[in-house]
Amino acid sequence: MPFLVCRLLFADYFRAKFPVMKIALIGYGKMGHMIEEIAIQRGHQIVLKIDVNNAQDFNKENISKADVAIEFTGPDSAFQNVMKGLEFGIPLVSGSTGWNDKLDEAKNYCLQNIGSFLHTSNFSVGVNIFFEVNKLLAKLMASQPEYDVTLREIHHTSKKDAPSGTAVTLAEQVLAHLPRKKAWVNQPSENKEQLAIISERIDPAPGTHYVKYSSEIDDIEIIHTAHSRKGFALGAVLAAEYIADKKGVFSMQDVLSL
């Protein structure tokens, strides 16, 4: 079969399996650029790009041109941007961290207005599998009091929040399954009821997370290391593909059937 015919048949198959979406990018920094690259590779269109230089263009008229919006902004503006998108009725995927105290408010607003919303601290397929391993290990360690646990995360120096959203998710998962730990703190701690998260900022470092259980006899450690932002960008596009035609509040566990 001629190469051109094969290519056309593949393109038709791709469009049938992944209908072309028109995507709005709310936040057009390094992650926004990577999402744009991945989305275009998957056959989608970017119809709106919002950053600090054209914030006024984030309005209902412009957002109505898109099928779904992907938001990656800073912790100080994320909640406002998410609520604005939900108010405009656009299915919204958010990867901004550092605003967990208002996340439930956004989710409730989405449900009350029959919207579509997905937020996660990390879109990476590998990290979400890592989350499942973390929960299982914490469950196993609940009956092993001789092991203490600590978390460590390393990111690039331009990352604005510490600890990372991924580290907070890992810590909350440990707390949910390890009753001897009552709260996490972002510093070393001698208090056995506190779960210490150690944050380091080093360039270049897309992101590494460690969960370590230590006893007098041995250590057990699980590690996830990102090699680039591509995994996060791909996960964000997969999430957008998933929620574009749905209503409700979703997670990456829904997207990945975990």
Buried (B, 14 or more C-beta within 10 A) or exposed (E): EEEEEEEEEEEEEEEEEBEEBBBBBBBBBEBBEBBBBBBEEBBBEBBBBBBEEEEEBBEEEBBEEBBBBBBBBBBEBBBEBBBBBBEBBBBBBBBBBBBBEEBEEBBEBBEEEEBBBBBBBBBBBBBBEBBEEBBEBBBBBBEEEEBBBBBBBBBEEEBEBBBBBBBBBBBEBBBEBBEBBEEBEBEEBEEEEBBBBBBEEEEEBBBBBBBBBBEEEEEBEBEBEBEEBBBBBBBBBBBBBBBBEEBBBBEBEBBBEE
